[in-house]
Amino acid sequence: MSDTIITVKNLNTYFYTNQRCNRALNGVSLEIKRGKTLCVVGESGCGKSVTASSIMQLLPKLCRIEQGEIIYHSEDRGDIAIQDLERNGKVMRSLRGKDIAMIFQDPMTALNPVYTIGWQISEMIRAHEKISKKEARLRAIDLLKSMGIPNPEKRVDEYPHQFSGGMRQRAMIAMAMSCNPKVLIADEPTTALDVTVQAQIFKLMDELKENYNTAIMLITHDMGVVCELADDVVVMYMGNIIESGSAQELLGNPQHPYTQALLKSIPMLGKGANQNLNPIKGSTPDPLNRTKGCQFAPRCDKRTEKCDEIMPEEQLVGKTHMVRCNLFCSDMKGVN
């Protein structure tokens, strides 16, 4: 059995609006491995959440996968080409929640306001397992308790508006973990939580990985979390993967100027409130008006004339370490 449970190959996902096209993802390729945590990092708008939504087939109507493959390597059903499945078809619905679950970033809109928290968790369980309503309710209570929600026997019958933002997020995490999925995609899962609860949630995710060999794809802005949890790392910028590899290789020896800049912008513990931070200059360009060459060139301190003309190809600089930068393209060939 292969270690890889999901393979994404040359994925191109585009948004269409007002006769304009936003190429949100451009040739994204990655692997999610059993029992490992893949951290996907980058600024807002780089394509992290679109990659997750493409895997889950939860893209909006004006968005579609134009090219590429998303293969789920199921132990029971063989290889399943997710990009060919109907978004709301029977096969895709059987995968969502049971085999591949997702924790969404915004619990305010992810939970249905007219149903109780317990009903929504129970519905997820009963959709994939043949158990009674009573058993599903007890499971929901246990899940809420494991998330640190006080008095879960009472809170299970409350509605989302009766929960705080952090408690809503924990309820979302409980729902995602309810069927012990083989793949857990977490899109900024601890955004609304304080530091102590964040640590608790990440511990629960680690236990899921260790106890059930679950593969985790964690989308985050927090490089500290990446350093702590990642087995593999993917760095994205403007719909491209610009650097990837094992956490040890990539974090120990970052090669792309963007990755280096991300790491330099992190506040360091012990250096006090007056330490100098190094924010990345400029801002991400308009995705509808992309430059010809390297997308990071306008913000890069190592920019050359070649960067304005050529989008670099992927270059292997270590055992698993890939970088996409003209500094490593000795033959000066690239893709436009």
C-alpha positions in Angstrom: 0.0 0.0 0.0 1.3 3.4 -1.0 2.0 6.0 1.7 0.2 8.6 -0.5 -3.5 8.8 0.0 -4.3 11.9 -2.2 -2.3 12.9 -5.3 -2.9 16.3 -6.8 -1.2 16.7 -10.2 -1.0 19.8 -12.4 -4.3 21.3 -11.0 -5.7 24.4 -12.7 -8.8 25.9 -11.1 -10.3 29.1 -12.6 -12.9 31.5 -11.5 -15.1 33.1 -14.2 -16.9 36.4 -13.6 -18.1 39.2 -15.8 -16.4 37.6 -18.8 -13.1 37.7 -16.9 -11.0 34.7 -15.7 -9.1 34.5 -12.5 -6.6 31.7 -12.7 -6.7 30.8 -9.0 -4.5 27.7 -9.3 -1.9 27.2 -12.0 -0.4 23.7 -12.2 -0.5 22.8 -8.5 0.9 19.4 -7.7 1.2 17.9 -4.2 0.8 14.7 -2.2 -1.0 14.0 1.1 0.5 11.0 2.9 -1.0 8.6 5.4 -0.2 9.4 9.0 1.6 12.7 8.0 0.8 16.4 8.3 1.1 18.5 5.2 1.2 22.2 6.0 0.2 24.6 3.2 1.3 28.1 3.9 1.2 31.5 2.1 -0.5 34.9 2.2 -4.3 35.3 1.8 -5.3 34.9 -1.8 -2.4 32.5 -2.8 -4.7 29.6 -3.5 -4.6 27.5 -0.3 -8.3 27.4 0.3 -9.1 26.9 -3.4 -6.8 23.9 -3.4 -8.8 22.4 -0.4 -12.1 23.2 -2.0 -11.0 21.6 -5.3 -10.1 18.4 -3.4 -13.5 18.4 -1.6 -15.4 19.4 -4.8 -16.9 22.3 -2.9 -16.1 25.0 -5.5 -18.7 27.7 -6.3 -20.8 27.5 -9.5 -18.6 30.1 -11.3 -15.5 28.1 -10.6 -14.3 24.9 -12.3 -11.3 22.6 -12.6 -10.0 23.2 -16.1 -7.1 20.8 -16.0 -5.3 18.3 -13.8 -6.0 15.3 -11.6 -7.0 14.7 -8.0 -6.7 11.1 -7.2 -7.9 9.5 -3.9 -6.1 6.3 -3.3 -8.8 4.3 -1.4 -7.9 1.1 0.4 -11.4 -0.3 -0.2 -12.4 1.1 -3.6 -9.1 1.6 -5.4 -8.1 4.9 -7.1 -10.9 7.5 -7.4 -10.5 10.4 -9.8 -12.2 13.2 -7.7 -12.0 15.8 -10.5 -14.3 13.6 -12.6 -17.0 13.2 -10.0 -20.2 15.2 -9.8 -20.0 17.8 -7.1 -23.2 16.5 -5.4 -23.2 13.0 -6.8 -23.6 9.9 -4.7 -19.9 8.9 -4.8 -18.6 12.4 -3.8 -21.2 12.6 -1.0 -20.1 9.2 0.3 -16.5 10.5 0.5 -17.2 13.8 2.2 -17.2 13.4 5.9 -16.4 9.7 6.0 -13.2 9.4 4.0 -12.3 13.1 3.6 -13.4 15.7 6.1 -12.8 19.4 6.3 -12.7 21.9 9.1 -13.8 25.3 7.6 -12.2 28.6 8.5 -15.4 30.5 9.3 -17.7 28.7 11.8 -20.2 31.6 11.6 -21.3 30.5 8.1 -20.4 26.8 8.2 -23.1 25.8 10.8 -26.8 25.9 10.0 -28.5 28.4 12.3 -31.8 26.6 12.4 -30.6 23.3 13.7 -29.0 22.4 17.1 -25.3 21.7 17.3 -26.1 18.1 18.4 -28.5 17.5 15.5 -25.8 18.7 13.0 -23.1 16.4 14.5 -25.5 13.5 14.7 -26.6 14.0 11.1 -23.0 13.7 10.0 -22.5 10.4 11.9 -25.8 8.9 10.8 -25.2 9.8 7.2 -22.2 7.4 7.1 -22.9 4.9 9.9 -25.9 2.7 10.6 -26.6 3.7 14.2 -29.7 5.0 16.1 -30.5 8.6 16.9 -29.8 7.9 20.5 -26.3 6.5 19.8 -25.5 9.3 17.5 -26.6 11.8 20.2 -24.3 10.2 22.8 -21.4 10.3 20.3 -22.1 14.0 19.7 -22.0 14.6 23.5 -18.7 12.7 23.8 -17.2 14.7 20.9 -18.2 18.0 22.4 -16.7 17.0 25.7 -13.4 16.0 24.0 -13.3 19.5 22.5 -13.4 21.0 26.0 -16.9 22.4 25.7 -18.4 22.6 29.3 -21.7 20.9 30.2 -21.9 19.1 26.8 -25.1 17.3 27.8 -26.9 20.6 27.8 -25.0 22.4 25.1 -25.7 19.6 22.6 -29.3 20.9 22.4 -28.3 24.5 21.9 -28.2 26.5 18.6 -25.1 28.0 17.0 -26.1 31.5 18.0 -25.9 30.4 21.7 -22.2 29.4 21.2 -19.3 31.8 21.2 -17.1 32.0 18.1 -14.5 29.7 19.6 -17.1 27.2 20.7 -18.6 27.2 17.3 -15.2 26.4 15.8 -14.8 23.5 18.3 -18.2 22.2 17.3 -17.1 22.3 13.7 -13.9 20.4 14.5 -16.0 17.8 16.5 -18.2 17.3 13.4 -15.2 16.8 11.1 -13.7 14.3 13.5 -16.9 12.4 14.1 -16.3 9.6 11.6 -12.5 9.3 12.1 -11.8 10.4 8.5 -8.8 9.0 6.6 -8.0 12.5 5.4 -8.6 15.7 7.4 -8.3 19.0 5.7 -8.1 21.9 8.2 -8.4 25.4 6.8 -7.1 27.7 9.6 -8.9 25.6 12.2 -7.9 27.7 15.2 -8.5 31.2 13.9 -11.1 32.1 16.6 -9.5 30.2 19.5 -7.1 31.4 22.2 -3.7 29.9 22.6 -4.5 27.3 25.2 -7.5 25.9 23.2 -5.3 26.0 20.0 -2.8 23.7 21.7 -5.7 21.4 22.7 -7.1 21.2 19.2 -3.7 20.5 17.7 -3.1 17.8 20.3 -6.4 16.2 19.3 -5.5 16.3 15.6 -2.1 14.7 16.4 -3.9 11.9 18.3 -6.2 11.3 15.3 -3.1 11.0 13.1 -1.3 8.6 15.5 -4.3 6.5 16.5 -6.0 6.2 13.0 -3.1 6.9 10.7 -5.1 9.9 9.4 -3.5 12.1 6.8 -3.8 15.8 7.6 -3.6 18.8 5.3 -3.3 21.9 7.5 -3.7 25.3 5.9 -2.2 28.0 8.1 -0.6 31.5 8.2 1.2 30.6 11.4 4.8 29.6 10.7 5.2 28.7 14.4 2.5 26.0 14.0 4.2 24.8 10.8 7.5 24.4 12.7 5.7 22.4 15.4 3.4 20.1 13.5 4.5 19.7 9.9 6.0 16.6 8.3 5.9 18.2 4.9 5.5 21.8 3.8 4.1 23.5 0.6 4.6 27.2 0.1 2.1 28.9 -2.3 2.1 32.3 -3.9 -0.4 33.5 -6.5 -1.8 30.1 -7.3 1.7 28.4 -7.7 3.7 26.2 -5.5 7.0 28.0 -5.2 8.7 25.7 -2.7 8.0 22.3 -1.1 9.6 19.5 0.7 10.0 17.8 4.0 9.7 20.2 7.0 13.3 19.4 8.0 14.7 20.3 4.6 12.5 23.3 3.8 12.5 25.0 7.2 16.1 24.2 7.9 17.3 25.6 4.6 14.6 27.7 2.9 15.7 28.6 -0.7 13.0 30.8 -2.2 13.1 34.5 -1.3 9.4 34.4 -0.4 9.8 31.5 2.0 12.9 33.2 3.5 10.8 36.4 3.9 8.0 34.6 5.6 10.3 33.1 8.2 12.0 36.4 8.8 8.7 38.1 9.5 8.0 35.9 12.6 8.4 37.6 16.0 11.0 35.6 18.0 10.4 34.6 21.6 12.7 36.2 24.1 13.7 39.2 22.0 11.3 41.6 23.7 8.7 44.0 22.4 11.2 46.2 20.7 12.6 43.6 18.3 12.8 44.6 14.6 10.4 42.7 12.4 11.0 42.3 8.7 7.6 42.5 6.9 7.4 41.5 3.3 7.3 44.7 1.3 4.5 45.5 -1.1 1.3 43.4 -1.5 0.1 40.6 -3.7 -0.7 41.7 -7.3 -4.1 41.7 -8.9 -4.8 38.1 -9.9 -6.7 39.3 -13.0 -3.7 41.3 -14.2 -0.7 39.0 -13.7 2.8 40.0 -14.7 4.6 38.1 -17.4 7.5 36.6 -15.3 7.8 35.5 -11.7 4.8 36.6 -9.8 6.9 37.4 -6.7 9.4 39.5 -8.6 7.9 43.0 -7.8 8.4 42.3 -4.1 11.7 40.4 -4.3 15.0 41.7 -3.0 16.9 39.3 -5.3 15.0 40.3 -8.5 16.9 40.1 -11.8 15.9 41.1 -15.3 15.2 37.4 -16.0 12.6 37.4 -13.3 10.5 40.0 -15.3 10.4 37.8 -18.3 10.4 34.1 -17.2 8.3 32.1 -14.8 10.8 29.6 -13.5 10.4 25.8 -13.7 10.6 23.6 -10.7 14.1 22.7 -9.6 15.1 19.9 -7.1 17.6 21.2 -4.6 17.5 18.4 -2.1 16.1 14.9 -1.6 12.5 16.1 -1.4 13.2 19.8 -1.6 11.7 21.6 -4.6 12.1 25.3 -5.4 10.7 27.4 -8.2 13.0 30.4 -8.6 15.2 31.8 -11.4 18.2 31.8 -9.1 18.3 28.0 -9.5 17.5 27.8 -13.3 21.0 27.5 -14.7 19.7 26.8 -18.2 17.6 30.0 -18.0 14.5 28.1 -19.3 11.1 28.7 -17.8 7.5 28.7 -18.5 5.4 31.8 -19.3 
